[in-house]
Amino acid sequence: MSHEAYNFEWKSVQSCLEDILTVEPSERAKGIQDSRLAFITCAKLFIRYIQILRDIERCYDQIVHPQKRILLRKLLDSLIGRILELKEEMVKLDLSEYHYFDDILSEFKLTPTEIQVPIPKYFVVDAQNTIRDRHAFINSVRSQLGTTQVKEEEPMSVEEAVLIIQRHERARQGRLRAKYMREIRMQEEAEMDPESRMKDVLNPQDAAKVIQKHWRGYLARQYTKSTRQDEFICVVSNITKMARKIESQRRVAQSMNQNEYEQALVKVKEKIRLTEGTDMQERMEEQIRQWFLECRDTNDVFPDYPSVEEGGSQWLFKPKPPELLAQEEEERIAAERRRKEKELKDSGKKIQLEKKKEPEGWFMSPSTFIQDLTDGCKEYNENWRNRDESANTFQRHEEEIIKNDKRAQLELEIRANVDDLMRQELRNLKISIDSQRQKRINKRKVKKPKAKRKKGGLKDLTKDRTLESVYEELVIEDIIKKPQNIHLDQYYGEYSYLGTTLKGSMIEPQPSLSDVKQLVTLYGILPLGSPDVHARASLTRSILLAGPSGTGKKTLVHAICTETGANLFDLTAENIMGKYTGKEATRLLLNMVFKAARLLQPSVIMVDQCEKMFGKRIPKIDKTDPKRLRRELPRAVRTIKQGDRILLVGCTHAPFDAKVKPFCKLYDRIILLPRPDYASRYLIWKVVIVKNGGVLTDALDISSLAKVSDGYTMGMMDRACKEVLTERRLALLDKVPLVASELIAPLSRMDPVFLEEEEAYKKWYRKTPLGKKKMRVIEEAGVAQKKAIKPKPK
């Protein structure tokens, strides 16, 4: 796409954004009685904002104009923040982390792909040099130690060893039998009568015709195959390569234009300082001196100069913003009311203040990001909507906009210097003219505010150490790990198309793996990737990923690190076993981890098998001491504040083995990973077969395979493919296509997720804070329904 195409796309997106911003106030003012209707209202706004976010993210990634990108970045972060606010509202209304929009998608005529929350590419692109240096440092430290990140596989069990021996023995016997039968057949052919053998031999002309026929068929098949590849496969591949090449070229242009823009900022500011700085200073001094004289003529005394905290002289000649005026008016009205109440109380009269009835129904909570979006639309209309850029072919910076910004910035700097000079001048005037009168005026004593006691936090135990030494020690101790290069798109799962239908039938639908991806994006990736969003949106310190083995919990942790460029700290009990033992050493470990995580944001702290930290019973054979962090880790997590892009991610396959209250108290968000449904299994089978070198043919019945593998997780399917698709089997795929029965055999040796285990997860989830709220609401609704059905006594 060209510069003009992206500018046109941005213009159309801005129109959609302005439309939704005009709807927002009216939706916020409604008092909606029906909770379902309130949820639909939020969901529609949520979906519309996601569509706008997808377009804005694409424009920000490819537009090369540096000043446009600044505005696009503000809009992008504000849209992410608004989407997170709406998600919070939907959770409060639906009392569930999982939501189903199939009816709304049908109304808007959208596909599930169009409402997937995008992950901005700038999370990684802007920090790619830092990520590359970090990985190189980890690799160099590990190479010096002679260790690698990958652990050795555990030795196989006796049963697995016996199966391998049996398999190879049967293969050996089969080869011997085939060889023996081949020798017998050759011997029989050798003993045949020469005349009878000559009967089967063709004459040269017939033989030539047969060879020609097969050769022409072979050439025709090869030509058809190559033509098909040229028309479909090669064309698509070439277009994809070309598109990626153009995208990389545009990013290079972005970098070049950004460098020119930064140089222009310095040059334009110095130019304005030389040409307009003196006039600005003289004009300000004249205005302030005139103010001195006016106050002297009016009050017969020189005024007090505004302090730096009050903004100096800038508020003397500029009107206050509407927000500040409204706030002052509210404070004045509240103070007047308190004064009248006090007077009535002192006079002994009974006061009966009319309490305003709270408005009934649901009202949307006030937003932190709506004003930023409104300001962004206003800035776009002023600077870019009608700007003629026909001469700006390479989309370089606009110097006029720089002048306006730098002139305001330079004015603030000059005003600060002028304030210092005029304070001294006012002091001299008071001494020389009002010295006698000033003696009779009692100087106001400014009370120094009492120093507030700092809340208790983690004491820094490594004050005398540099960040490099702390980071290197954590790498050596294998606490900091290099995350695997896994993107969230590699976590495969299909959308649930019957969620709303099932809920309408009073059946709680099972969430899909696509819903899990959405939650990880909203709670994990977006706040970690954007400093502005993390500093202003609702704070999520920790996430718990709970689900059966093989559902992809660690895959999601690595995906969070990959998509945000985050550091990965592993505090799994098995990983820290024998390291930093003792209370003081454990505190030192957490101090080092959180210090490095805070200084090298974003950071992810992973705890696998985290249920053992709050386990009801720990087996005596477990030597990892999983409870050593149960007190110190929650205390350290509480120190994470808005702006600290640190996320604790716990992984567990047995959450019901932990004490519910302390376990759920540590984690702000609980994401339950279900076993794959039919649609997800169908997709996963196709992906893992191709990933392991297999070929999808008509002989392979994926539909039946997905049906039979109900209860098996993504990890089990991948393991089955690896067992079947060996090098020898891959070599035979052209002659013997893969069939579903081959993949069912290894699955039969694995234990699926049984219904009893699935019910145990659901029962545990009902004990979580959000689950308890939902159960309470369901019980209240049941009681109300019974009362409504109960017949009235005659």
C-alpha positions in Angstrom: 0.0 0.0 0.0 1.1 3.6 -0.7 1.4 6.5 1.7 -1.9 7.9 0.3 -3.7 4.6 0.9 -2.7 4.4 4.6 -3.6 8.1 5.1 -7.0 7.4 3.6 -7.5 4.4 5.8 -6.6 6.5 8.9 -9.1 9.1 7.8 -11.9 6.6 7.6 -10.9 5.1 10.9 -11.0 8.5 12.5 -14.6 9.0 11.3 -15.6 5.7 13.0 -13.8 6.8 16.2 -15.6 10.1 16.2 -18.9 8.3 15.7 -18.4 6.0 18.7 -17.2 8.9 20.9 -20.5 10.7 20.2 -22.4 7.6 21.4 -20.3 7.0 24.5 -21.8 9.9 26.7 -25.4 8.8 26.0 -24.6 5.2 26.8 -22.9 6.3 30.0 -25.9 8.3 31.1 -28.4 5.5 30.8 -29.6 3.6 33.9 -30.1 0.2 32.4 -32.2 -2.2 34.5 -31.6 -5.4 32.7 -28.1 -6.8 33.3 -28.2 -8.7 30.0 -29.0 -5.5 28.1 -26.2 -3.7 29.9 -23.8 -6.5 29.0 -24.8 -6.3 25.3 -24.3 -2.5 25.4 -20.8 -3.0 26.7 -20.1 -5.8 24.3 -21.0 -3.8 21.2 -18.8 -0.9 22.3 -16.0 -3.5 23.0 -16.3 -5.0 19.5 -16.4 -1.6 17.8 -13.3 -0.4 19.7 -11.4 -3.6 18.7 -12.2 -3.0 15.0 -10.9 0.5 15.3 -7.8 -0.7 17.2 -6.9 -3.2 14.5 -7.0 -0.4 11.9 -5.1 2.1 14.0 -2.4 -0.5 14.8 -2.0 -1.3 11.1 -1.6 2.4 10.3 0.9 3.0 13.1 3.0 0.1 11.9 3.2 1.3 8.3 2.8 5.1 8.2 6.3 6.7 8.0 5.4 10.3 8.9 7.1 10.9 12.3 4.5 13.5 13.6 1.6 11.4 12.5 3.1 8.4 14.3 3.2 10.4 17.6 -0.6 11.0 17.4 -1.2 7.4 16.3 0.7 6.1 19.2 -1.4 8.2 21.6 -4.6 6.9 20.0 -3.3 3.3 20.0 -2.5 3.3 23.7 -5.8 5.1 24.6 -7.8 2.6 22.6 -6.1 -0.3 24.4 -6.9 1.3 27.7 -10.5 1.9 26.8 -10.9 -1.8 25.7 -9.5 -2.9 29.0 -12.0 -0.7 30.8 -14.9 -2.2 28.9 -13.6 -5.7 29.6 -13.6 -4.9 33.3 -17.2 -3.7 33.0 -18.3 -6.9 31.2 -16.6 -9.1 33.9 -18.6 -7.2 36.6 -21.9 -7.7 34.7 -21.4 -11.3 33.5 -19.4 -12.4 36.5 -17.2 -14.4 34.2 -13.9 -14.0 32.4 -15.3 -15.6 29.3 -17.8 -13.9 27.0 -19.6 -15.0 23.9 -20.5 -12.6 21.1 -21.8 -14.9 18.4 -25.2 -13.2 18.3 -23.5 -9.7 18.1 -21.2 -11.0 15.4 -24.2 -12.1 13.4 -25.8 -8.7 13.9 -22.7 -6.8 12.8 -21.9 -9.4 10.0 -18.4 -10.0 11.3 -16.2 -13.1 11.6 -14.4 -14.1 14.8 -11.1 -13.1 13.2 -12.2 -9.5 13.0 -12.7 -9.2 16.8 -9.4 -10.7 17.9 -7.5 -8.2 19.9 -4.3 -7.3 17.9 -0.9 -7.2 19.5 0.9 -4.0 18.4 4.1 -4.8 16.6 5.9 -1.8 18.2 6.1 -3.8 21.5 9.0 -5.8 19.9 10.1 -3.7 17.0 11.0 -0.7 19.2 13.0 -2.9 21.6 14.5 -5.3 19.1 18.1 -4.1 19.7 17.6 -4.5 23.5 16.2 -8.0 23.1 19.0 -9.1 20.8 21.7 -7.8 23.2 20.0 -9.5 26.1 19.8 -12.9 24.3 23.4 -12.6 23.2 24.5 -11.8 26.8 22.6 -14.9 28.2 24.1 -17.1 25.5 27.6 -15.8 26.2 27.3 -16.4 30.0 25.9 -19.9 29.4 28.6 -20.8 26.9 31.3 -19.7 29.4 29.7 -22.0 32.0 29.4 -24.8 29.5 25.6 -25.2 30.1 22.7 -25.0 27.8 19.1 -23.9 28.3 17.6 -27.2 27.2 17.4 -29.8 29.9 18.1 -33.5 29.2 15.0 -35.6 28.7 14.1 -37.9 31.5 15.0 -41.6 31.1 12.2 -43.7 29.6 10.2 -46.1 31.8 10.6 -49.9 31.7 7.3 -50.3 29.8 8.4 -47.8 27.1 11.8 -49.6 26.7 10.1 -53.0 26.4 7.8 -51.6 23.7 10.7 -50.2 21.7 12.6 -53.5 21.9 9.5 -55.5 20.8 8.9 -53.1 17.9 12.4 -53.4 16.6 12.4 -57.2 17.1 9.2 -57.6 15.0 10.7 -55.3 12.4 13.9 -57.5 12.3 11.8 -60.7 11.9 9.7 -59.1 9.2 12.8 -58.1 7.2 14.2 -61.7 7.5 10.9 -63.2 6.3 10.7 -60.8 3.4 14.3 -61.6 2.4 13.5 -65.4 2.6 10.4 -65.1 0.5 12.2 -63.0 -2.1 14.9 -65.6 -2.5 12.3 -68.4 -3.0 10.6 -66.3 -5.7 13.8 -65.7 -7.5 14.7 -69.4 -7.4 11.3 -70.3 -8.8 11.7 -67.8 -11.7 15.2 -69.2 -12.4 13.8 -72.7 -12.7 11.1 -71.7 -15.2 11.3 -73.0 -18.8 13.0 -70.5 -21.1 10.2 -70.9 -23.8 7.4 -70.1 -21.3 9.3 -67.0 -20.1 9.6 -65.7 -23.7 5.9 -65.8 -24.1 5.5 -62.9 -21.8 8.1 -60.7 -23.6 6.8 -58.0 -26.0 8.2 -57.3 -29.4 10.2 -54.1 -29.8 7.4 -52.1 -31.4 4.7 -52.9 -28.7 7.3 -52.3 -26.0 8.1 -48.9 -27.4 4.4 -47.9 -27.6 4.0 -48.8 -23.9 7.0 -46.8 -22.9 5.9 -43.8 -25.0 2.4 -44.0 -23.4 3.7 -43.9 -19.8 6.3 -41.2 -20.6 3.7 -38.9 -22.2 1.4 -39.4 -19.1 4.3 -38.6 -16.8 5.1 -35.4 -18.7 1.5 -34.3 -18.7 1.2 -34.9 -14.9 4.4 -32.9 -14.3 3.3 -30.0 -16.5 -0.1 -29.9 -14.7 1.6 -29.9 -11.3 4.0 -27.2 -12.2 1.2 -25.0 -13.7 -0.9 -25.4 -10.6 2.0 -24.3 -8.4 2.7 -21.3 -10.6 -0.9 -20.2 -10.4 -1.7 -20.8 -6.8 1.2 -21.6 -4.5 4.1 -19.7 -6.1 2.0 -16.6 -6.7 0.8 -16.4 -3.1 4.3 -17.1 -1.8 5.8 -14.3 -4.0 3.1 -11.9 -3.0 3.7 -12.6 0.7 7.5 -12.2 0.3 7.0 -9.0 -1.6 4.6 -7.6 1.1 7.0 -8.5 3.9 9.8 -6.8 1.9 7.8 -3.6 1.5 6.9 -3.6 5.2 10.6 -3.8 6.2 11.4 -1.0 3.7 8.7 1.2 5.3 10.2 0.5 8.7 13.6 1.6 7.5 11.9 4.8 6.1 10.3 5.3 9.5 13.7 5.2 11.2 15.2 7.6 8.7 12.3 10.1 9.0 12.4 9.8 12.8 16.1 10.7 12.9 15.5 13.7 10.7 12.6 14.8 12.9 14.7 14.6 16.1 17.4 16.7 14.4 14.8 19.2 13.3 13.5 19.6 16.8 16.8 20.9 18.1 17.5 23.1 15.0 14.0 24.7 15.0 14.1 25.4 18.8 17.5 27.1 18.5 16.2 29.1 15.5 13.2 30.3 17.4 15.3 31.2 20.5 17.6 33.4 18.3 14.8 35.1 16.4 12.0 35.4 18.9 13.4 34.7 22.3 14.4 38.3 23.1 11.0 39.7 22.1 9.2 37.0 24.2 11.3 37.9 27.3 10.7 41.7 26.9 7.0 41.2 26.4 6.7 39.0 29.5 8.7 41.5 31.7 6.5 44.4 30.5 3.3 42.5 31.3 4.5 41.5 34.8 5.7 45.1 35.6 2.3 46.4 34.5 0.7 43.9 36.8 2.9 45.2 39.7 1.7 48.7 39.1 -2.0 47.8 38.8 -1.9 45.9 42.1 0.0 48.8 43.8 -2.6 51.3 42.5 -5.5 49.1 43.6 -4.4 47.7 46.9 -1.7 50.3 47.8 0.8 47.5 48.2 2.8 45.4 45.8 1.5 41.8 45.4 3.1 38.5 46.4 4.6 36.8 43.4 3.1 33.4 42.6 5.4 30.5 43.6 6.8 27.9 41.3 4.3 25.3 42.6 1.5 27.7 41.6 2.8 27.9 38.1 4.6 31.3 38.4 3.3 34.1 36.2 1.8 31.8 33.5 -1.7 31.8 35.2 -1.8 35.6 35.5 -2.4 36.1 31.8 -4.0 32.9 30.7 -7.5 31.7 31.5 -7.8 28.6 33.6 -8.8 25.4 31.8 -12.5 24.4 32.1 -11.7 21.3 34.1 -9.9 23.4 36.8 -12.8 25.9 36.9 -15.3 23.1 37.3 -13.3 21.5 40.1 -13.0 24.9 41.9 -16.7 25.5 41.5 -17.5 22.0 43.0 -15.1 22.7 45.9 -16.8 26.1 46.5 -20.3 24.6 46.6 -19.2 21.8 48.9 -17.5 24.3 51.3 -20.6 26.5 51.3 -22.8 23.5 52.2 -20.5 22.4 55.0 -20.6 26.0 56.4 -24.4 26.1 56.4 -24.6 22.7 58.0 -22.3 23.8 60.8 -24.3 26.9 61.4 -27.6 25.0 61.7 -25.9 22.5 64.0 -24.6 25.2 66.2 -28.0 26.8 66.5 -29.4 23.6 67.8 -31.9 23.1 65.0 -32.5 19.6 63.7 -31.1 19.1 60.3 -32.7 16.7 58.0 -30.6 16.6 54.8 -32.5 15.1 51.9 -30.5 12.2 50.8 -30.5 11.9 47.1 -31.8 8.6 46.0 -29.1 6.6 44.2 -30.1 6.2 40.6 -31.4 2.8 39.8 -29.9 0.5 37.2 -26.5 0.1 35.7 -24.3 3.0 34.9 -21.0 2.7 33.1 -18.0 3.7 35.2 -16.1 6.9 34.3 -13.3 6.4 31.8 -9.6 7.5 32.1 -9.0 7.3 28.3 -12.1 8.9 26.7 -10.7 12.4 27.1 -7.4 11.4 25.4 -9.3 9.9 22.5 -11.3 13.1 22.2 -8.2 15.2 22.3 -6.6 12.9 19.6 -9.6 13.4 17.3 -9.4 17.1 17.8 -5.7 17.2 17.0 -6.2 15.1 13.9 -8.9 17.5 12.6 -6.7 20.5 13.3 -3.5 19.3 11.8 -4.1 16.4 9.4 -7.6 16.0 8.1 -7.5 18.7 5.4 -3.7 19.2 5.1 -2.4 19.2 1.5 0.6 16.8 1.4 1.0 16.6 -2.4 4.5 18.1 -2.1 5.5 15.9 0.8 6.2 12.7 -1.3 8.5 11.0 1.2 6.3 11.9 4.2 8.9 13.9 6.1 8.1 16.1 9.1 6.1 19.4 8.9 8.2 22.2 10.2 5.3 24.5 11.0 3.9 22.1 13.6 7.4 21.8 15.1 7.5 25.6 15.4 4.2 25.8 17.1 5.2 23.1 19.7 8.7 24.5 20.3 7.4 28.1 20.6 5.2 27.0 23.4 8.0 25.0 25.0 10.5 27.8 24.7 7.9 30.2 26.2 7.7 28.1 29.3 11.5 28.0 29.6 11.9 31.8 29.1 9.0 32.4 31.6 10.8 30.4 34.2 13.9 32.6 33.8 11.7 35.8 33.7 10.0 34.7 37.0 13.3 34.5 38.8 14.3 37.9 37.6 10.9 39.5 38.4 10.8 38.0 41.8 14.1 39.7 42.6 12.9 42.9 41.1 9.7 42.8 43.1 11.7 42.1 46.3 13.9 45.2 45.6 10.8 47.3 45.0 9.2 46.2 48.3 12.4 47.0 50.1 12.9 50.4 48.6 9.3 51.7 48.6 7.2 49.7 51.0 9.9 49.0 53.7 8.0 50.8 56.5 4.6 49.3 55.7 6.1 45.8 55.3 7.3 45.9 58.9 3.8 46.2 60.2 2.6 43.3 58.1 3.0 40.0 59.8 4.7 37.6 57.5 2.8 34.5 56.9 4.5 31.4 58.3 4.5 28.6 55.9 4.2 25.3 57.8 6.3 22.6 56.4 4.3 19.5 55.8 5.1 16.6 58.0 7.1 13.9 56.3 4.9 10.9 55.7 6.2 7.6 56.8 6.9 5.4 53.9 4.9 2.2 53.7 6.8 -0.9 54.3 8.2 -2.5 51.2 11.0 -4.7 50.1 14.3 -3.6 51.7 17.0 -3.3 49.0 19.6 -5.9 50.0 21.8 -5.3 47.0 22.5 -1.5 47.3 26.2 -2.0 46.8 25.8 -4.1 43.6 25.3 -3.0 40.0 22.5 -4.2 37.9 24.9 -6.0 35.6 26.3 -8.1 38.4 22.8 -9.0 39.7 21.6 -9.9 36.2 24.7 -12.1 35.5 24.3 -14.0 38.8 20.6 -14.7 38.1 21.6 -16.0 34.6 24.3 -18.2 36.1 21.9 -19.6 38.7 19.4 -20.3 35.8 16.8 -18.0 37.4 16.7 -15.8 34.2 16.0 -17.9 31.2 15.9 -17.2 27.5 12.2 -17.5 26.5 11.4 -19.8 23.5 10.5 -17.9 20.3 6.8 -18.8 20.4 4.1 -16.4 19.2 0.6 -16.3 20.4 -0.6 -17.3 17.0 1.1 -20.7 17.5 -1.4 -21.4 20.3 -4.1 -22.9 18.2 -7.8 -22.9 19.0 -11.1 -22.3 17.3 -13.9 -19.8 18.3 -17.0 -21.1 20.1 -20.0 -20.4 17.9 -22.7 -21.7 20.2 -21.9 -19.8 23.4 -24.9 -17.4 23.4 -27.2 -20.2 22.3 -26.2 -22.4 25.2 -26.5 -19.6 27.7 -29.9 -18.9 26.4 -30.8 -22.5 27.2 -29.4 -22.0 30.8 -26.4 -24.2 30.0 -23.0 -22.8 30.9 -20.9 -23.2 27.7 -17.3 -24.5 27.9 -14.8 -21.8 26.9 -12.7 -22.4 23.9 -9.0 -22.1 23.4 -9.6 -18.9 21.3 -11.2 -17.3 24.4 -8.0 -18.2 26.4 -5.8 -16.4 23.8 -8.0 -13.4 24.1 -7.7 -13.3 27.9 -3.9 -13.7 27.8 -3.7 -10.8 25.3 -5.9 -8.5 27.4 -4.5 -9.2 30.8 -0.9 -10.2 30.1 0.4 -8.8 26.8 -1.2 -5.4 26.3 -0.5 -3.9 29.7 3.0 -5.3 29.7 3.8 -4.0 26.3 2.6 -0.4 26.8 4.0 1.8 29.6 1.2 4.3 29.3 -1.6 1.7 29.5 0.1 -0.1 32.5 0.4 3.3 34.3 -3.2 4.3 33.9 -5.3 1.2 33.4 -6.6 -1.2 36.1 -3.6 -3.0 37.6 -3.1 -6.7 37.1 -0.1 -8.0 39.1 -0.6 -11.7 38.6 -2.3 -14.3 36.4 -3.0 -18.0 37.2 -3.2 -20.4 34.3 -5.0 -23.5 35.5 -5.8 -26.5 33.4 -4.9 -30.2 32.6 -1.5 -31.2 31.5 -0.8 -30.5 27.9 -3.2 -27.6 27.5 -0.3 -25.1 26.7 0.3 -23.2 30.0 4.1 -22.9 29.5 3.5 -22.1 25.8 1.4 -19.1 26.8 4.1 -17.9 29.2 6.7 -18.0 26.5 4.2 -16.3 24.1 3.8 -13.4 26.6 7.5 -13.0 26.7 8.0 -13.2 23.0 5.1 -10.8 22.1 6.3 -8.1 24.6 10.1 -8.7 24.6 10.0 -9.4 28.3 12.6 -11.0 30.6 11.7 -14.4 31.9 12.4 -15.2 35.6 11.7 -18.9 36.7 10.9 -19.3 40.4 9.6 -22.8 40.1 10.4 -24.8 43.2 12.3 -27.4 41.2 14.4 -24.7 39.5 15.4 -23.0 42.7 15.9 -26.2 44.7 19.3 -26.1 46.5 19.8 -22.4 45.6 19.5 -19.5 48.1 18.4 -21.8 51.0 17.4 -20.2 54.3 15.1 -17.2 55.1 17.7 -14.5 54.5 18.9 -16.1 51.3 15.3 -16.4 50.0 14.7 -12.8 50.7 17.9 -11.9 48.8 16.7 -14.0 45.9 13.4 -12.2 45.7 15.1 -8.9 46.2 17.4 -9.6 43.3 14.6 -10.9 41.0 12.3 -7.9 41.6 15.1 -5.4 41.4 16.2 -6.7 38.0 12.6 -7.1 36.9 11.8 -3.5 37.8 14.9 -2.0 36.2 14.6 -4.1 33.0 10.9 -3.9 32.3 8.9 -5.6 31.0 9.4 -8.8 33.0 7.5 -12.0 33.5 8.0 -14.1 36.7 6.9 -17.7 36.2 6.1 -20.2 38.9 5.2 -23.7 37.6 3.3 -26.2 39.8 2.4 -23.2 41.9 -0.3 -25.1 43.8 2.4 -26.7 45.8 3.3 -23.4 47.4 -0.1 -23.4 49.2 -0.5 -27.2 49.1 -2.7 -29.0 51.7 -0.3 -31.9 52.0 3.2 -32.1 50.5 4.6 -35.7 50.0 7.7 -36.5 52.0 9.5 -37.6 48.9 9.2 -34.1 47.5 12.6 -32.5 48.2 12.0 -29.2 46.4 10.6 -27.4 49.4 7.7 -25.7 47.4 6.4 -23.7 50.4 9.6 -21.7 50.9 8.1 -18.7 48.9 4.6 -18.8 50.3 5.1 -15.7 52.6 7.8 -13.7 50.8 6.4 -13.9 47.3 3.0 -12.4 48.1 4.7 -9.7 50.0 7.0 -8.9 47.0 4.1 -9.0 44.5 2.1 -6.4 46.6 5.0 -3.9 45.9 4.2 -3.9 42.2 2.5 -0.7 41.4 1.1 1.0 38.3 3.9 1.7 35.9 5.9 -1.4 37.1 5.5 -3.7 34.1 6.1 -6.9 36.1 3.7 -9.8 35.8 3.6 -13.0 37.9 2.3 -16.0 36.0 1.5 -19.2 37.9 0.9 -22.5 36.1 -0.9 -25.4 37.7 -2.5 -28.6 36.6 -4.0 -29.4 40.1 -5.4 -26.2 41.6 -7.7 -28.2 43.8 -4.7 -29.5 45.8 -4.0 -26.0 47.2 -5.8 -24.0 49.9 -8.2 -21.9 48.1 -8.1 -18.6 50.0 -4.3 -17.8 50.0 -4.0 -19.3 46.6 -6.6 -17.1 45.0 -5.5 -14.1 47.0 -2.0 -14.2 45.3 -3.4 -14.1 41.8 -5.5 -11.2 40.5 -6.8 -13.1 37.4 -7.6 -16.8 37.1 -7.8 -18.2 33.6 -9.1 -21.8 33.3 -7.7 -23.6 30.3 -10.2 -26.2 29.1 -9.6 -29.4 27.1 -10.0 -28.7 23.3 -13.5 -28.9 21.8 -14.2 -30.6 18.5 -13.5 -27.5 16.3 -10.2 -26.9 18.1 -9.2 -30.5 17.9 -9.9 -30.5 14.1 -7.6 -27.5 13.7 -4.9 -28.8 16.0 -4.6 -32.1 14.3 -4.1 -30.5 10.9 -1.5 -28.1 12.3 0.6 -30.7 14.4 0.6 -33.3 11.5 2.0 -30.7 9.1 4.4 -29.4 11.7 5.9 -32.8 12.2 6.4 -33.4 8.5 3.2 -35.2 7.7 1.0 -34.6 4.6 -2.7 -34.1 4.6 -4.4 -36.4 2.1 -7.9 -37.7 1.4 -6.9 -41.0 3.1 -6.4 -39.2 6.4 -9.9 -38.7 8.0 -9.3 -35.6 10.2 -12.9 -35.3 11.2 -13.1 -38.8 12.6 -9.7 -38.4 14.3 -11.0 -35.2 16.0 -14.1 -37.0 17.1 -12.2 -40.0 18.5 -9.6 -37.9 20.3 -12.2 -36.1 22.6 -10.6 -35.5 26.0 -7.0 -35.4 24.7 -5.0 -32.2 24.9 -2.8 -30.3 22.5 0.3 -31.7 24.0 -0.9 -35.3 23.8 -1.8 -34.8 20.1 1.7 -33.4 19.3 3.3 -36.3 21.2 1.3 -38.8 19.2 2.4 -37.3 15.9 6.1 -37.3 17.0 5.8 -41.0 17.8 4.2 -42.0 14.5 6.0 -39.7 12.1 9.5 -41.0 12.4 12.1 -40.6 9.7 11.3 -44.0 8.2 7.5 -43.3 8.2 8.1 -39.9 6.6 10.1 -41.5 3.8 7.2 -43.8 3.0 4.5 -41.1 2.9 4.6 -40.9 -0.9 3.8 -44.6 -1.3 1.8 -45.3 1.9 -0.3 -42.2 2.9 -0.9 -41.5 6.6 -4.2 -42.8 8.0 -6.1 -41.9 11.2 -5.7 -45.4 12.8 -1.9 -44.9 13.0 -2.4 -41.8 15.3 -5.0 -43.5 17.4 -2.6 -46.2 18.6 -0.3 -43.9 20.5 -3.2 -41.9 21.9 -4.6 -45.2 23.4 -1.5 -45.4 25.6 -2.2 -41.9 27.2 -4.7 -41.0 29.8 -7.2 -38.4 28.5 -8.9 -35.7 30.6 -11.8 -37.7 32.0 -15.2 -36.1 32.9 -14.4 -36.5 36.7 -11.3 -34.4 36.3 -13.1 -31.8 34.3 -15.8 -31.6 37.0 -13.1 -31.2 39.6 -11.8 -28.1 37.8 -15.3 -26.6 37.5 -16.0 -27.3 41.2 -12.7 -25.7 42.2 -13.4 -22.6 40.0 -16.7 -22.1 41.8 -14.8 -21.6 45.0 -12.7 -18.7 43.5 -13.9 -15.1 44.3 -15.5 -14.6 40.9 -17.0 -18.1 41.0 -18.5 -17.4 44.4 -20.1 -14.2 43.2 -21.7 -15.9 40.3 -23.0 -18.8 42.4 -24.5 -16.3 44.8 -26.3 -14.5 42.0 -27.6 -17.8 40.5 -28.9 -18.8 43.9 -30.7 -15.4 44.4 -32.2 -15.7 41.0 -33.4 -19.2 41.8 -35.0 -18.1 45.0 -36.7 -15.2 43.3 -38.0 -17.5 40.6 -39.5 -19.9 43.2 -41.2 -17.0 45.0 -42.7 -15.9 41.7 -44.0 -19.4 40.8 -45.3 -20.1 44.3 -49.2 -19.8 44.2 -50.8 -17.3 46.4 -52.9 -18.6 49.3 -56.7 -18.4 48.8 
